[in-house]
Amino acid sequence: MRGDHDLSTAPELVAELEQAFDAGAPLVVDLAGVDFLDSAILNALLAARERALARPEGGFALVAPPSSFASRVLALVVGTLIPTYASRAAALASVAPEAETAVTRRPPP
């Protein structure tokens, strides 16, 4: 994801997450390029984490480099509820040791 994301972009994110879940693979959402996100996006991410926990494949993680806006917001609001990693490689390794089986989705800007 890149840019600003809020209530107006939440439905697109939810649709992308649903599509990725339907594919059945572990999921990584890359927030490294996000300049702003609001509670609607956080809610979508938390709901996705709950859905991931309920399925046998599990596997849901976020990418948010330590100095990024997303990382600061996640630390304040989400804490450790959603596994968050500094790099995509680390996030993929956490959800799918065989990275080629993981699905990485990036909603369009």
SULVEN-V804931 format. One record per backbone hydrogen bond with DSSP energy under -0.5 kcal/mol. CO is the residue of the C=O (numbers start at 1). NH is the residue of the N-H. E is the energy in kcal/mol with one decimal. If there is no record, write none. Layout:
BEGIN
{{CO;NH;E} {CO;NH;E}}
END
This chain:
BEGIN
{{1;33;-0.8} {3;35;-2.4} {3;36;-1.4} {5;38;-1.0} {6;9;-1.6} {6;10;-1.5} {7;11;-0.6} {9;13;-1.9} {10;14;-2.9} {11;15;-2.3} {12;16;-2.2} {13;17;-2.7} {14;18;-2.6} {15;19;-2.3} {16;20;-2.3} {17;21;-2.7} {18;22;-2.5} {19;23;-1.2} {20;24;-0.6} {20;25;-0.7} {21;24;-1.4} {26;103;-2.3} {27;61;-1.9} {28;30;-0.6} {28;105;-1.0} {29;31;-0.7} {29;63;-2.4} {31;34;-1.9} {33;3;-2.4} {34;70;-0.5} {36;5;-2.4} {38;41;-0.6} {38;42;-2.1} {39;43;-2.7} {40;44;-1.8} {41;45;-2.4} {42;46;-2.6} {43;47;-2.5} {44;48;-2.0} {45;49;-2.1} {46;50;-2.1} {47;51;-2.3} {48;52;-2.6} {49;53;-2.3} {50;54;-1.2} {51;55;-0.5} {52;55;-1.1} {55;58;-0.9} {59;27;-2.7} {61;29;-2.3} {62;64;-0.5} {62;85;-2.7} {63;31;-2.8} {65;68;-2.3} {68;72;-1.8} {69;73;-2.4} {70;74;-2.9} {71;75;-2.3} {72;76;-1.7} {73;77;-2.6} {74;78;-1.6} {74;79;-2.5} {78;81;-1.8} {83;62;-2.5} {85;64;-2.8} {87;91;-2.0} {88;92;-3.0} {89;93;-2.3} {90;94;-1.5} {91;95;-1.5} {92;96;-2.9} {97;99;-1.1} {98;101;-2.9} {99;102;-1.4} {102;104;-0.5} {103;28;-1.2} {103;105;-0.6} {105;30;-0.6}}
END
